[in-house]
Amino acid sequence: MQGKIDEVLFAITILERVPTKFLKNIEGIKGLFEIRVEFESNIYRIFCCFDKGNLVVLFNGFQKKSQKTPLVELKKAKSIMEAYFNDFKKQ
């Protein structure tokens, strides 16, 4: 599983145009993206954002068990992203 996640993260960092199979923006939350990883019969999601162009900042991840992304996970990711950028504004 870790190897598959590493492969997807590496692809995101080197590809100029990343397919939505691996990376998709979250509608309604500006700047928030979802990294998609499939391993065996499991689907995993890792929320992230970009900072200063190419830096990928990873937030929370979870195993997706339904078609719809859990609202709790979306709220958590949004909260983490806001805290991340607020900390940089203070510095």
MOPAC internal coordinates of N, CA, C and O (Angstrom, degrees):
PM7 1SCF
backbone

  N    0.0000 0     0.00 0     0.00 0    0    0    0
  C    1.4392 1     0.00 0     0.00 0    1    0    0
  C    1.5232 1   110.80 1     0.00 0    2    1    0
  O    1.2310 1   120.25 1   132.82 1    3    2    1
  N    1.3318 1   117.12 1   -47.18 1    3    2    1
  C    1.4605 1   121.13 1  -179.76 1    5    3    2
  C    1.5297 1   110.66 1   -59.91 1    6    5    3
  O    1.2310 1   120.26 1   140.39 1    7    6    5
  N    1.3284 1   117.11 1   -39.61 1    7    6    5
  C    1.4614 1   121.18 1   178.43 1    9    7    6
  C    1.5222 1   111.93 1   -61.54 1   10    9    7
  O    1.2310 1   120.43 1   139.33 1   11   10    9
  N    1.3156 1   116.79 1   -40.67 1   11   10    9
  C    1.4659 1   121.42 1   179.31 1   13   11   10
  C    1.5264 1   110.61 1   -65.58 1   14   13   11
  O    1.2310 1   120.35 1   137.84 1   15   14   13
  N    1.3256 1   116.93 1   -42.16 1   15   14   13
  C    1.4613 1   120.73 1   177.18 1   17   15   14
  C    1.5248 1   109.82 1   -62.16 1   18   17   15
  O    1.2310 1   120.20 1   135.79 1   19   18   17
  N    1.3232 1   117.22 1   -44.21 1   19   18   17
  C    1.4632 1   121.36 1   177.70 1   21   19   18
  C    1.5251 1   111.50 1   -58.46 1   22   21   19
  O    1.2310 1   120.05 1   138.38 1   23   22   21
  N    1.3319 1   117.50 1   -41.62 1   23   22   21
  C    1.4699 1   121.75 1   179.07 1   25   23   22
  C    1.5231 1   111.01 1   -61.00 1   26   25   23
  O    1.2310 1   120.58 1   133.81 1   27   26   25
  N    1.3164 1   116.50 1   -46.19 1   27   26   25
  C    1.4628 1   120.76 1  -178.57 1   29   27   26
  C    1.5317 1   110.24 1   -66.23 1   30   29   27
  O    1.2310 1   119.85 1   136.18 1   31   30   29
  N    1.3281 1   117.89 1   -43.82 1   31   30   29
  C    1.4682 1   120.65 1   177.97 1   33   31   30
  C    1.5255 1   111.15 1   -61.64 1   34   33   31
  O    1.2310 1   120.40 1   139.51 1   35   34   33
  N    1.3117 1   116.84 1   -40.49 1   35   34   33
  C    1.4675 1   120.95 1   178.19 1   37   35   34
  C    1.5302 1   110.19 1   -63.17 1   38   37   35
  O    1.2310 1   120.38 1   136.29 1   39   38   37
  N    1.3308 1   116.89 1   -43.71 1   39   38   37
  C    1.4698 1   120.96 1   178.85 1   41   39   38
  C    1.5258 1   110.92 1   -60.15 1   42   41   39
  O    1.2310 1   120.44 1   139.34 1   43   42   41
  N    1.3223 1   116.77 1   -40.66 1   43   42   41
  C    1.4596 1   120.77 1   179.78 1   45   43   42
  C    1.5253 1   110.83 1   -62.83 1   46   45   43
  O    1.2310 1   120.34 1   143.04 1   47   46   45
  N    1.3198 1   116.95 1   -36.96 1   47   46   45
  C    1.4611 1   119.93 1  -176.46 1   49   47   46
  C    1.5257 1   112.73 1   -77.54 1   50   49   47
  O    1.2310 1   119.57 1   154.57 1   51   50   49
  N    1.3352 1   118.43 1   -25.43 1   51   50   49
  C    1.4679 1   118.56 1  -175.63 1   53   51   50
  C    1.5240 1   114.74 1  -104.70 1   54   53   51
  O    1.2310 1   119.86 1   156.36 1   55   54   53
  N    1.3226 1   117.88 1   -23.64 1   55   54   53
  C    1.4579 1   120.32 1  -177.67 1   57   55   54
  C    1.5226 1   111.10 1   -80.19 1   58   57   55
  O    1.2310 1   120.96 1   -42.84 1   59   58   57
  N    1.3116 1   115.76 1   137.16 1   59   58   57
  C    1.4539 1   119.79 1   177.13 1   61   59   58
  C    1.5268 1   111.07 1   -73.53 1   62   61   59
  O    1.2310 1   120.87 1   141.68 1   63   62   61
  N    1.3256 1   115.94 1   -38.32 1   63   62   61
  C    1.4653 1   121.84 1   176.98 1   65   63   62
  C    1.5239 1   107.64 1  -123.44 1   66   65   63
  O    1.2310 1   120.91 1   -73.46 1   67   66   65
  N    1.3182 1   115.87 1   106.54 1   67   66   65
  C    1.4601 1   121.51 1  -177.44 1   69   67   66
  C    1.5312 1   108.93 1   -86.12 1   70   69   67
  O    1.2310 1   119.99 1   -53.75 1   71   70   69
  N    1.3382 1   117.63 1   126.25 1   71   70   69
  C    1.4690 1   119.88 1   179.07 1   73   71   70
  C    1.5344 1   111.63 1   -62.48 1   74   73   71
  O    1.2310 1   120.77 1   -32.03 1   75   74   73
  N    1.3453 1   116.14 1   147.97 1   75   74   73
  C    1.4631 1   120.01 1   179.65 1   77   75   74
  C    1.5262 1   111.78 1   -66.35 1   78   77   75
  O    1.2310 1   120.65 1   167.87 1   79   78   77
  N    1.3085 1   116.37 1   -12.13 1   79   78   77
  C    1.4682 1   119.88 1   173.93 1   81   79   78
  C    1.5288 1   110.09 1   -61.38 1   82   81   79
  O    1.2310 1   120.25 1   149.43 1   83   82   81
  N    1.3313 1   117.13 1   -30.57 1   83   82   81
  C    1.4589 1   122.21 1  -177.40 1   85   83   82
  C    1.5278 1   114.03 1  -105.73 1   86   85   83
  O    1.2310 1   120.12 1   149.18 1   87   86   85
  N    1.3207 1   117.37 1   -30.82 1   87   86   85
  C    1.4648 1   120.61 1  -174.85 1   89   87   86
  C    1.5243 1   109.32 1  -144.95 1   90   89   87
  O    1.2310 1   120.97 1   -52.65 1   91   90   89
  N    1.3273 1   115.74 1   127.35 1   91   90   89
  C    1.4645 1   120.66 1  -177.53 1   93   91   90
  C    1.5214 1   108.89 1  -139.18 1   94   93   91
  O    1.2310 1   120.82 1   -42.11 1   95   94   93
  N    1.3477 1   116.03 1   137.89 1   95   94   93
  C    1.4564 1   117.89 1   176.71 1   97   95   94
  C    1.5273 1   109.56 1   -77.17 1   98   97   95
  O    1.2310 1   121.18 1   -30.35 1   99   98   97
  N    1.3120 1   115.34 1   149.65 1   99   98   97
  C    1.4513 1   121.68 1   179.93 1  101   99   98
  C    1.5261 1   107.79 1   -91.10 1  102  101   99
  O    1.2310 1   120.86 1   -61.64 1  103  102  101
  N    1.3084 1   115.96 1   118.36 1  103  102  101
  C    1.4611 1   120.61 1  -179.61 1  105  103  102
  C    1.5228 1   110.09 1   -66.41 1  106  105  103
  O    1.2310 1   121.55 1   -43.74 1  107  106  105
  N    1.3093 1   114.63 1   136.26 1  107  106  105
  C    1.4558 1   120.19 1   176.83 1  109  107  106
  C    1.5216 1   114.54 1    91.77 1  110  109  107
  O    1.2310 1   120.04 1   168.93 1  111  110  109
  N    1.3373 1   117.53 1   -11.07 1  111  110  109
  C    1.4683 1   120.51 1   178.28 1  113  111  110
  C    1.5261 1   106.92 1  -128.61 1  114  113  111
  O    1.2310 1   120.66 1   -81.27 1  115  114  113
  N    1.3153 1   116.35 1    98.73 1  115  114  113
  C    1.4586 1   122.08 1  -175.43 1  117  115  114
  C    1.5272 1   111.77 1   -59.67 1  118  117  115
  O    1.2310 1   121.10 1   -51.81 1  119  118  117
  N    1.3288 1   115.49 1   128.19 1  119  118  117
  C    1.4561 1   121.28 1   175.78 1  121  119  118
  C    1.5123 1   115.83 1    88.01 1  122  121  119
  O    1.2310 1   119.54 1   172.91 1  123  122  121
  N    1.3180 1   118.48 1    -7.09 1  123  122  121
  C    1.4565 1   121.63 1  -178.59 1  125  123  122
  C    1.5262 1   109.80 1   -95.60 1  126  125  123
  O    1.2310 1   121.24 1   -47.81 1  127  126  125
  N    1.3229 1   115.23 1   132.19 1  127  126  125
  C    1.4555 1   122.01 1  -179.87 1  129  127  126
  C    1.5187 1   110.37 1  -124.79 1  130  129  127
  O    1.2310 1   121.47 1   -17.05 1  131  130  129
  N    1.3206 1   114.80 1   162.95 1  131  130  129
  C    1.4574 1   122.08 1   179.70 1  133  131  130
  C    1.5276 1   108.03 1  -124.71 1  134  133  131
  O    1.2310 1   120.81 1   -59.54 1  135  134  133
  N    1.3196 1   116.05 1   120.46 1  135  134  133
  C    1.4645 1   121.42 1   173.42 1  137  135  134
  C    1.5156 1   106.56 1   -86.83 1  138  137  135
  O    1.2310 1   121.15 1   -48.96 1  139  138  137
  N    1.3363 1   115.40 1   131.04 1  139  138  137
  C    1.4588 1   120.68 1  -175.87 1  141  139  138
  C    1.5268 1   109.28 1  -111.05 1  142  141  139
  O    1.2310 1   121.04 1   -54.24 1  143  142  141
  N    1.3273 1   115.61 1   125.76 1  143  142  141
  C    1.4619 1   121.22 1  -179.90 1  145  143  142
  C    1.5224 1   108.71 1  -129.15 1  146  145  143
  O    1.2310 1   120.96 1   -54.37 1  147  146  145
  N    1.3240 1   115.77 1   125.63 1  147  146  145
  C    1.4631 1   120.63 1   174.84 1  149  147  146
  C    1.5207 1   107.93 1  -110.90 1  150  149  147
  O    1.2310 1   121.18 1   -49.50 1  151  150  149
  N    1.3125 1   115.35 1   130.50 1  151  150  149
  C    1.4641 1   120.80 1   179.17 1  153  151  150
  C    1.5185 1   108.20 1  -140.28 1  154  153  151
  O    1.2310 1   121.29 1   -59.51 1  155  154  153
  N    1.3185 1   115.13 1   120.49 1  155  154  153
  C    1.4556 1   122.54 1  -173.94 1  157  155  154
  C    1.5333 1   107.47 1    54.28 1  158  157  155
  O    1.2310 1   118.58 1    57.81 1  159  158  157
  N    1.2965 1   120.32 1  -122.19 1  159  158  157
  C    1.4651 1   120.24 1  -179.77 1  161  159  158
  C    1.5293 1   111.82 1  -103.72 1  162  161  159
  O    1.2310 1   120.37 1  -165.97 1  163  162  161
  N    1.3217 1   116.89 1    14.03 1  163  162  161
  C    1.4652 1   121.63 1  -178.19 1  165  163  162
  C    1.5242 1   111.09 1  -105.73 1  166  165  163
  O    1.2310 1   121.29 1   -30.65 1  167  166  165
  N    1.3174 1   115.15 1   149.35 1  167  166  165
  C    1.4568 1   122.12 1   177.47 1  169  167  166
  C    1.5247 1   107.79 1  -121.25 1  170  169  167
  O    1.2310 1   121.29 1   -50.55 1  171  170  169
  N    1.3309 1   115.13 1   129.45 1  171  170  169
  C    1.4592 1   121.01 1  -179.52 1  173  171  170
  C    1.5148 1   108.91 1  -120.98 1  174  173  171
  O    1.2310 1   120.71 1   -31.78 1  175  174  173
  N    1.3113 1   116.24 1   148.22 1  175  174  173
  C    1.4587 1   122.64 1   177.69 1  177  175  174
  C    1.5242 1   108.45 1  -128.84 1  178  177  175
  O    1.2310 1   121.57 1   -40.19 1  179  178  177
  N    1.3297 1   114.61 1   139.81 1  179  178  177
  C    1.4599 1   121.21 1   175.59 1  181  179  178
  C    1.5196 1   106.39 1  -130.15 1  182  181  179
  O    1.2310 1   120.50 1   -58.39 1  183  182  181
  N    1.3180 1   116.65 1   121.61 1  183  182  181
  C    1.4534 1   119.93 1   177.58 1  185  183  182
  C    1.5205 1   109.61 1   -81.02 1  186  185  183
  O    1.2310 1   121.15 1   -33.86 1  187  186  185
  N    1.3380 1   115.40 1   146.14 1  187  186  185
  C    1.4540 1   120.33 1  -178.16 1  189  187  186
  C    1.5186 1   110.15 1  -156.62 1  190  189  187
  O    1.2310 1   121.16 1    -5.73 1  191  190  189
  N    1.3316 1   115.38 1   174.27 1  191  190  189
  C    1.4564 1   121.49 1   171.89 1  193  191  190
  C    1.5241 1   106.96 1  -147.07 1  194  193  191
  O    1.2310 1   121.02 1    -8.40 1  195  194  193
  N    1.3072 1   115.65 1   171.60 1  195  194  193
  C    1.4558 1   121.24 1   177.08 1  197  195  194
  C    1.5193 1   108.15 1  -108.68 1  198  197  195
  O    1.2310 1   121.00 1   -40.46 1  199  198  197
  N    1.3181 1   115.68 1   139.54 1  199  198  197
  C    1.4543 1   121.29 1   177.83 1  201  199  198
  C    1.5261 1   107.42 1  -129.64 1  202  201  199
  O    1.2310 1   120.90 1   -51.34 1  203  202  201
  N    1.3045 1   115.88 1   128.66 1  203  202  201
  C    1.4683 1   121.94 1   179.08 1  205  203  202
  C    1.5293 1   111.43 1    56.14 1  206  205  203
  O    1.2310 1   120.78 1  -133.12 1  207  206  205
  N    1.3151 1   116.11 1    46.88 1  207  206  205
  C    1.4608 1   120.33 1   173.77 1  209  207  206
  C    1.5008 1   114.76 1    87.13 1  210  209  207
  O    1.2310 1   120.06 1    94.18 1  211  210  209
  N    1.3184 1   117.50 1   -85.82 1  211  210  209
  C    1.4574 1   120.90 1  -170.36 1  213  211  210
  C    1.5138 1   115.65 1  -101.25 1  214  213  211
  O    1.2310 1   119.46 1   173.36 1  215  214  213
  N    1.3280 1   118.64 1    -6.64 1  215  214  213
  C    1.4562 1   120.74 1  -179.35 1  217  215  214
  C    1.5197 1   109.62 1   -77.03 1  218  217  215
  O    1.2310 1   120.61 1   -59.93 1  219  218  217
  N    1.3271 1   116.44 1   120.07 1  219  218  217
  C    1.4613 1   121.14 1   178.41 1  221  219  218
  C    1.5225 1   107.78 1   -97.35 1  222  221  219
  O    1.2310 1   120.77 1   -58.94 1  223  222  221
  N    1.3216 1   116.13 1   121.06 1  223  222  221
  C    1.4658 1   121.91 1  -179.98 1  225  223  222
  C    1.5222 1   107.74 1  -103.90 1  226  225  223
  O    1.2310 1   120.67 1   -63.57 1  227  226  225
  N    1.3286 1   116.33 1   116.43 1  227  226  225
  C    1.4624 1   121.66 1  -178.65 1  229  227  226
  C    1.5183 1   110.84 1   -88.91 1  230  229  227
  O    1.2310 1   121.17 1   -39.21 1  231  230  229
  N    1.3335 1   115.37 1   140.79 1  231  230  229
  C    1.4542 1   121.06 1   178.60 1  233  231  230
  C    1.5203 1   109.17 1  -113.85 1  234  233  231
  O    1.2310 1   120.32 1    54.06 1  235  234  233
  N    1.3145 1   116.99 1  -125.94 1  235  234  233
  C    1.4577 1   121.37 1  -177.58 1  237  235  234
  C    1.5259 1   111.68 1   -87.12 1  238  237  235
  O    1.2310 1   121.18 1   -28.81 1  239  238  237
  N    1.3032 1   115.35 1   151.19 1  239  238  237
  C    1.4519 1   121.88 1   177.15 1  241  239  238
  C    1.5195 1   109.67 1  -130.17 1  242  241  239
  O    1.2310 1   121.02 1   -22.13 1  243  242  241
  N    1.3317 1   115.65 1   157.87 1  243  242  241
  C    1.4567 1   120.00 1  -179.35 1  245  243  242
  C    1.5136 1   109.79 1  -159.81 1  246  245  243
  O    1.2310 1   120.95 1   -17.65 1  247  246  245
  N    1.3157 1   115.80 1   162.35 1  247  246  245
  C    1.4569 1   121.50 1   174.71 1  249  247  246
  C    1.5196 1   107.46 1   -89.01 1  250  249  247
  O    1.2310 1   121.03 1   -54.03 1  251  250  249
  N    1.3114 1   115.63 1   125.97 1  251  250  249
  C    1.4623 1   120.39 1  -177.45 1  253  251  250
  C    1.5182 1   109.18 1   -88.29 1  254  253  251
  O    1.2310 1   120.99 1   -53.98 1  255  254  253
  N    1.3252 1   115.71 1   126.02 1  255  254  253
  C    1.4603 1   120.36 1  -176.59 1  257  255  254
  C    1.5179 1   112.90 1  -114.54 1  258  257  255
  O    1.2310 1   120.35 1   175.71 1  259  258  257
  N    1.3364 1   116.93 1    -4.29 1  259  258  257
  C    1.4674 1   119.81 1   179.05 1  261  259  258
  C    1.5223 1   108.73 1  -139.73 1  262  261  259
  O    1.2310 1   120.59 1    -7.34 1  263  262  261
  N    1.3096 1   116.47 1   172.66 1  263  262  261
  C    1.4594 1   121.45 1  -179.86 1  265  263  262
  C    1.5284 1   111.60 1   -66.19 1  266  265  263
  O    1.2310 1   120.80 1   143.62 1  267  266  265
  N    1.2988 1   116.07 1   -36.38 1  267  266  265
  C    1.4560 1   121.10 1  -175.18 1  269  267  266
  C    1.5299 1   110.79 1   -91.38 1  270  269  267
  O    1.2310 1   120.80 1   -43.36 1  271  270  269
  N    1.3369 1   116.08 1   136.64 1  271  270  269
  C    1.4554 1   120.76 1   177.41 1  273  271  270
  C    1.5257 1   108.78 1   -72.05 1  274  273  271
  O    1.2310 1   120.01 1   -51.35 1  275  274  273
  N    1.3461 1   117.58 1   128.65 1  275  274  273
  C    1.4636 1   120.41 1  -178.78 1  277  275  274
  C    1.5331 1   112.23 1   -58.97 1  278  277  275
  O    1.2310 1   120.62 1   -48.71 1  279  278  277
  N    1.3202 1   116.42 1   131.29 1  279  278  277
  C    1.4577 1   122.70 1  -179.47 1  281  279  278
  C    1.5285 1   111.63 1   -59.67 1  282  281  279
  O    1.2310 1   120.34 1   144.14 1  283  282  281
  N    1.3133 1   116.96 1   -35.86 1  283  282  281
  C    1.4735 1   121.23 1   179.14 1  285  283  282
  C    1.5370 1   110.23 1   -60.22 1  286  285  283
  O    1.2310 1   120.50 1   137.56 1  287  286  285
  N    1.3266 1   116.64 1   -42.44 1  287  286  285
  C    1.4670 1   120.89 1  -179.74 1  289  287  286
  C    1.5300 1   110.84 1   -68.03 1  290  289  287
  O    1.2310 1   120.11 1   141.14 1  291  290  289
  N    1.3197 1   117.39 1   -38.86 1  291  290  289
  C    1.4717 1   120.93 1   177.13 1  293  291  290
  C    1.5262 1   111.30 1   -62.95 1  294  293  291
  O    1.2310 1   120.66 1   135.22 1  295  294  293
  N    1.3338 1   116.34 1   -44.78 1  295  294  293
  C    1.4624 1   120.42 1   179.24 1  297  295  294
  C    1.5250 1   111.19 1   -63.15 1  298  297  295
  O    1.2310 1   120.93 1   139.78 1  299  298  297
  N    1.3276 1   115.82 1   -40.22 1  299  298  297
  C    1.4637 1   120.36 1   179.14 1  301  299  298
  C    1.5276 1   110.20 1   -62.94 1  302  301  299
  O    1.2310 1   120.13 1   134.64 1  303  302  301
  N    1.3230 1   117.36 1   -45.36 1  303  302  301
  C    1.4630 1   121.83 1  -179.46 1  305  303  302
  C    1.5243 1   111.09 1   -62.95 1  306  305  303
  O    1.2310 1   120.48 1   136.59 1  307  306  305
  N    1.3300 1   116.69 1   -43.41 1  307  306  305
  C    1.4624 1   121.15 1   179.74 1  309  307  306
  C    1.5197 1   110.06 1   -62.59 1  310  309  307
  O    1.2310 1   120.35 1   137.43 1  311  310  309
  N    1.3136 1   116.93 1   -42.57 1  311  310  309
  C    1.4543 1   122.08 1   179.54 1  313  311  310
  C    1.5381 1   111.26 1   -63.32 1  314  313  311
  O    1.2310 1   120.45 1   136.14 1  315  314  313
  N    1.3204 1   116.74 1   -43.86 1  315  314  313
  C    1.4645 1   121.06 1   179.26 1  317  315  314
  C    1.5254 1   110.22 1   -64.68 1  318  317  315
  O    1.2310 1   120.27 1   137.27 1  319  318  317
  N    1.3287 1   117.09 1   -42.73 1  319  318  317
  C    1.4606 1   121.02 1   180.00 1  321  319  318
  C    1.5343 1   110.56 1   -62.79 1  322  321  319
  O    1.2310 1   120.29 1   134.84 1  323  322  321
  N    1.3229 1   117.05 1   -45.16 1  323  322  321
  C    1.4622 1   120.30 1   178.98 1  325  323  322
  C    1.5262 1   111.19 1   -62.18 1  326  325  323
  O    1.2310 1   120.18 1   138.21 1  327  326  325
  N    1.3242 1   117.25 1   -41.79 1  327  326  325
  C    1.4703 1   120.79 1   178.49 1  329  327  326
  C    1.5276 1   110.66 1   -64.25 1  330  329  327
  O    1.2310 1   120.22 1   140.17 1  331  330  329
  N    1.3209 1   117.18 1   -39.83 1  331  330  329
  C    1.4692 1   121.63 1   179.35 1  333  331  330
  C    1.5217 1   110.38 1   -59.60 1  334  333  331
  O    1.2310 1   120.08 1   128.76 1  335  334  333
  N    1.3296 1   117.46 1   -51.24 1  335  334  333
  C    1.4565 1   119.79 1  -178.22 1  337  335  334
  C    1.5176 1   112.71 1   -72.13 1  338  337  335
  O    1.2310 1   119.18 1   148.61 1  339  338  337
  N    1.3153 1   119.17 1   -31.39 1  339  338  337
  C    1.4641 1   121.68 1   175.29 1  341  339  338
  C    1.5252 1   111.41 1   -64.88 1  342  341  339
  O    1.2310 1   120.27 1   142.24 1  343  342  341
  N    1.3338 1   117.09 1   -37.76 1  343  342  341
  C    1.4676 1   120.55 1   177.60 1  345  343  342
  C    1.5264 1   110.90 1   -63.21 1  346  345  343
  O    1.2310 1   119.63 1   142.12 1  347  346  345
  N    1.3298 1   118.32 1   -37.88 1  347  346  345
  C    1.4558 1   121.21 1   179.24 1  349  347  346
  C    1.5207 1   111.91 1   -70.51 1  350  349  347
  O    1.2310 1   120.48 1   146.58 1  351  350  349
  N    1.3360 1   116.70 1   -33.42 1  351  350  349
  C    1.4591 1   119.78 1   178.36 1  353  351  350
  C    1.5210 1   110.84 1   -66.71 1  354  353  351
  O    1.2310 1   120.47 1   146.72 1  355  354  353
  N    1.3323 1   116.70 1   -33.28 1  355  354  353
  C    1.4624 1   120.75 1  -179.03 1  357  355  354
  C    1.5231 1   112.22 1   -72.39 1  358  357  355
  O    1.2310 1   120.42 1   153.74 1  359  358  357
  N    1.3311 1   116.81 1   -26.26 1  359  358  357
  C    1.4808 1   120.21 1  -176.21 1  361  359  358
  C    1.5016 1   112.88 1   -80.01 1  362  361  359
  O    1.2310 1   120.10 1   180.00 1  363  362  361

